[in-house]
Amino acid sequence: MNHDITSPAGATDVVSTDAVYGAPCWVSLTSRDLQGTEEFYSAVLGWEWRPMRLGDRFRVALANGRPVAGIAAVAGMWQMAVAWTPYFAVRSADEAAARVQERGGTAAVGPISLPPGRAALLADRDGATFGVWEGALFSDWPTWRRAQLAFIRLHTRDAFDAAIFYGEVFDWASGGPGGCEVHYEGDEVVLRSQGDVVARIESGALGSAPDPRIRPHWQVHFTVTDVAACARAAEEMGGTVLALGPEEAVLADNEGARFTVTSRREH
């Protein structure tokens, strides 16, 4: 979700969520301390910042001049968890929220009007939090998508049950124009939009019993050039390295929000 559709010079075409219905369209971090958040992600991911029209508590993160993510320093004020959240494009936030609740999920915030659109913060029936956005996306959004600077993966207890839930909410695999395709590859459910892999859902080996120890959540991945350097910077800035491999690291920022840095690009 991006409430600020102000565009760089020369960008004119505004994309509507109708065109990419059901696909991830933005990622946003809810934090308590805007300055601390800016300092952490500037040091770890090299991000720069620009203001948003919603007010002083909101920022857009830029990587090499391209929008990457949104930051909302409202966790304390709105009694929300500090966390990264993916947002999915919908034609109607109200309809999406109703579908979620009809299928055993919950609506935490909204739907509410946030010009130029409407948004809601929801949870699936296993408790994984996600958002929906209805309306205009920022005009250079296709660049964000093609750059694949952000990617999302759902860790859950039963990938196929989760795929049914989200498929019914977002009309995945319906064959409609602009809709998403669902593929089963190995032990994962893979979501494609306009031919590109945009999300994955995993829960363990195919046919295995759901693991009750898993806390279902959407994990946001950011593509970087040096995973080890990001991990070192995170620790230096008061964050935590939760897992570290040669191509990927799971980190927690200085307020505890988890995210992944990876050198692998999704195709």
C-alpha positions as CSV (number, residue, x, y, z in Angstrom):
1,M,0.0,0.0,0.0
2,N,1.2,3.5,-0.8
3,H,-0.9,6.5,0.2
4,D,1.5,8.9,-1.6
5,I,1.1,8.8,-5.4
6,T,3.4,11.8,-5.9
7,S,5.8,10.7,-8.7
8,P,9.3,11.4,-9.8
9,A,9.6,13.9,-12.7
10,G,8.6,12.3,-16.0
11,A,6.3,9.6,-14.5
12,T,2.8,10.0,-15.5
13,D,0.8,6.7,-15.6
14,V,-1.0,5.8,-12.4
15,V,-1.7,2.1,-12.0
16,S,-4.9,0.9,-10.5
17,T,-5.3,-2.1,-8.3
18,D,-7.8,-3.4,-10.8
19,A,-4.9,-4.1,-13.2
20,V,-3.0,-6.4,-10.8
21,Y,-5.9,-7.8,-8.7
22,G,-4.9,-10.2,-6.0
23,A,-1.2,-9.6,-6.3
24,P,1.1,-8.1,-3.7
25,C,1.3,-4.4,-4.4
26,W,3.3,-2.9,-1.5
27,V,5.0,-3.6,1.9
28,S,4.8,-1.4,4.9
29,L,6.4,-1.3,8.4
30,T,4.6,-0.2,11.5
31,S,7.0,1.2,14.0
32,R,7.1,3.3,17.1
33,D,10.2,5.5,16.5
34,L,10.4,7.1,13.1
35,Q,13.9,8.5,13.5
36,G,15.2,5.2,14.9
37,T,13.6,3.3,12.1
38,E,15.1,5.6,9.4
39,E,18.5,5.3,10.9
40,F,18.4,1.5,11.2
41,Y,17.3,0.9,7.6
42,S,19.5,3.6,6.2
43,A,22.5,1.8,7.8
44,V,21.4,-1.8,6.9
45,L,19.8,-1.4,3.5
46,G,21.1,2.0,2.3
47,W,17.6,3.5,2.1
48,E,16.8,7.1,1.7
49,W,13.5,8.7,2.6
50,R,10.8,11.0,1.3
51,P,7.7,12.3,3.2
52,M,4.2,11.1,2.6
53,R,1.0,13.2,2.4
54,L,-0.5,11.5,5.4
55,G,1.7,13.4,7.9
56,D,4.9,13.5,9.9
57,R,4.7,9.9,11.0
58,F,4.8,8.5,7.5
59,R,7.7,8.0,5.1
60,V,8.4,6.2,1.8
61,A,11.7,4.3,1.6
62,L,13.8,4.7,-1.5
63,A,16.5,2.4,-2.9
64,N,18.5,3.9,-5.7
65,G,15.8,6.5,-6.1
66,R,13.0,3.8,-6.4
67,P,10.2,3.4,-3.9
68,V,10.7,0.2,-1.9
69,A,8.4,0.3,1.2
70,G,6.3,2.5,3.5
71,I,7.0,3.3,7.1
72,A,4.2,4.3,9.5
73,A,5.4,5.3,13.0
74,V,1.9,4.6,14.6
75,A,2.4,1.4,16.5
76,G,2.2,3.0,19.9
77,M,-0.5,5.5,19.0
78,W,-2.8,2.9,17.3
79,Q,-1.9,0.0,19.6
80,M,-0.5,-2.1,16.7
81,A,2.4,-4.6,16.6
82,V,5.7,-3.5,15.3
83,A,5.9,-5.6,12.1
84,W,6.4,-5.7,8.3
85,T,3.1,-6.3,6.5
86,P,2.4,-7.0,2.8
87,Y,-0.6,-5.4,1.0
88,F,-2.5,-7.1,-1.8
89,A,-4.3,-5.2,-4.6
90,V,-8.1,-5.5,-4.5
91,R,-11.0,-4.0,-6.4
92,S,-13.0,-3.5,-3.1
93,A,-11.4,-3.3,0.3
94,D,-14.8,-3.8,1.9
95,E,-15.6,-6.9,-0.2
96,A,-12.1,-8.4,0.6
97,A,-12.6,-7.8,4.3
98,A,-16.0,-9.4,4.2
99,R,-14.6,-12.4,2.4
100,V,-11.8,-12.8,5.0
101,Q,-14.3,-12.8,7.8
102,E,-16.7,-15.2,6.1
103,R,-13.8,-17.7,5.8
104,G,-12.7,-17.5,9.5
105,G,-10.2,-14.6,9.3
106,T,-10.4,-11.3,11.2
107,A,-10.4,-7.6,10.4
108,A,-8.0,-5.7,12.7
109,V,-8.2,-2.2,11.1
110,G,-10.7,-0.9,8.6
111,P,-11.6,-0.8,5.9
112,I,-10.9,2.9,6.1
113,S,-10.6,5.6,3.5
114,L,-7.0,6.8,2.9
115,P,-7.1,8.9,-0.3
116,P,-6.6,8.0,-3.1
117,G,-8.1,4.6,-2.0
118,R,-9.3,2.4,0.8
119,A,-7.3,0.0,3.0
120,A,-7.8,-2.7,5.6
121,L,-5.5,-4.7,7.9
122,L,-6.6,-8.3,8.2
123,A,-5.5,-11.7,9.4
124,D,-6.1,-15.1,7.9
125,R,-7.7,-17.9,9.9
126,D,-4.3,-19.0,11.2
127,G,-3.4,-15.5,12.4
128,A,-1.0,-14.4,9.6
129,T,-1.4,-10.6,9.2
130,F,-1.8,-8.9,5.8
131,G,-3.3,-5.8,4.3
132,V,-5.4,-5.0,1.3
133,W,-5.4,-1.8,-0.8
134,E,-8.1,-0.6,-3.2
135,G,-7.3,2.4,-5.6
136,A,-4.4,4.0,-7.2
137,L,-0.8,2.9,-6.8
138,F,2.1,5.3,-7.2
139,S,2.8,6.0,-10.9
140,D,6.2,4.4,-11.0
141,W,4.9,1.2,-9.3
142,P,5.7,-1.0,-12.3
143,T,9.4,-0.1,-11.8
144,W,9.0,-1.3,-8.1
145,R,7.6,-4.5,-9.3
146,R,10.1,-5.2,-12.1
147,A,13.0,-4.4,-9.8
148,Q,11.8,-7.1,-7.3
149,L,13.4,-5.3,-4.4
150,A,10.7,-6.8,-2.2
151,F,9.3,-10.3,-2.2
152,I,6.9,-12.0,0.3
153,R,6.6,-15.6,1.6
154,L,3.9,-17.0,3.9
155,H,5.2,-19.5,6.5
156,T,2.1,-21.4,7.7
157,R,0.9,-24.7,9.1
158,D,-0.8,-25.9,5.9
159,A,0.2,-24.3,2.6
160,F,-2.6,-25.8,0.6
161,D,-5.3,-24.8,3.1
162,A,-3.8,-21.3,3.1
163,A,-3.8,-21.2,-0.7
164,I,-7.5,-22.1,-0.7
165,F,-8.2,-19.3,1.8
166,Y,-6.3,-16.6,-0.1
167,G,-7.5,-17.9,-3.5
168,E,-11.1,-17.5,-2.4
169,V,-10.5,-14.0,-1.0
170,F,-8.5,-12.7,-4.0
171,D,-9.9,-14.9,-6.8
172,W,-6.6,-16.5,-7.5
173,A,-6.7,-18.9,-10.5
174,S,-10.0,-17.5,-11.6
175,G,-8.7,-16.8,-15.1
176,G,-10.0,-13.2,-15.0
177,P,-8.0,-10.3,-16.7
178,G,-5.1,-9.1,-14.5
179,G,-5.7,-12.0,-12.0
180,C,-3.0,-14.3,-10.4
181,E,-2.1,-17.8,-11.3
182,V,-1.4,-20.5,-8.6
183,H,1.2,-23.2,-9.2
184,Y,2.3,-26.1,-7.0
185,E,6.1,-26.5,-7.2
186,G,7.6,-29.1,-5.0
187,D,6.4,-28.4,-1.4
188,E,5.4,-24.8,-2.1
189,V,2.5,-22.9,-3.5
190,V,3.7,-20.3,-6.0
191,L,1.8,-17.2,-6.9
192,R,2.4,-15.7,-10.3
193,S,1.1,-12.4,-11.7
194,Q,1.6,-11.5,-15.3
195,G,4.2,-14.3,-15.5
196,D,6.3,-13.2,-12.6
197,V,6.6,-15.0,-9.2
198,V,5.2,-12.6,-6.7
199,A,4.7,-14.7,-3.5
200,R,5.3,-18.2,-2.1
201,I,3.4,-20.2,0.5
202,E,5.2,-23.0,2.4
203,S,4.5,-25.3,5.3
204,G,6.9,-28.2,5.1
205,A,7.1,-31.4,3.1
206,L,4.1,-32.3,0.9
207,G,1.7,-34.6,2.7
208,S,3.2,-34.0,6.2
209,A,1.0,-33.1,9.1
210,P,0.6,-29.4,9.9
211,D,3.3,-28.3,12.4
212,P,1.7,-26.8,15.5
213,R,4.9,-25.0,16.4
214,I,4.8,-22.7,13.4
215,R,3.5,-19.2,14.1
216,P,2.0,-18.3,10.7
217,H,3.3,-15.1,9.3
218,W,4.1,-13.3,6.0
219,Q,7.9,-12.7,5.8
220,V,9.1,-9.8,3.7
221,H,12.3,-10.4,1.7
222,F,14.5,-7.6,0.4
223,T,17.1,-8.2,-2.3
224,V,20.6,-7.0,-1.4
225,T,24.1,-7.3,-2.8
226,D,25.9,-8.3,0.4
227,V,23.9,-10.4,2.9
228,A,26.8,-10.6,5.5
229,A,27.3,-6.8,5.5
230,C,23.6,-6.3,6.1
231,A,23.7,-8.7,9.0
232,R,26.7,-6.9,10.6
233,A,25.1,-3.5,10.1
234,A,21.9,-4.8,11.8
235,E,23.8,-5.8,14.9
236,E,25.7,-2.6,15.0
237,M,22.4,-0.7,14.9
238,G,20.8,-2.6,17.7
239,G,19.1,-5.3,15.7
240,T,19.4,-9.1,15.8
241,V,20.6,-11.7,13.4
242,L,18.1,-14.6,13.8
243,A,19.6,-16.8,11.0
244,L,22.5,-16.3,8.7
245,G,23.4,-18.2,5.5
246,P,25.6,-17.5,2.5
247,E,22.7,-16.2,0.4
248,E,20.1,-15.2,3.0
249,A,19.7,-13.8,6.5
250,V,16.7,-13.4,8.8
251,L,17.0,-10.2,10.8
252,A,15.1,-8.3,13.4
253,D,15.4,-4.5,13.5
254,N,16.0,-2.4,16.5
255,E,12.3,-2.6,17.5
256,G,12.0,-6.3,16.8
257,A,10.3,-6.3,13.4
258,R,11.5,-9.4,11.4
259,F,12.5,-9.3,7.7
260,T,14.8,-11.2,5.4
261,V,17.7,-10.0,3.2
262,T,18.6,-12.2,0.3
263,S,20.9,-12.2,-2.7
264,R,18.5,-14.4,-4.7
265,R,16.0,-12.9,-7.0
266,E,12.6,-14.6,-7.6
267,H,11.8,-15.6,-11.2
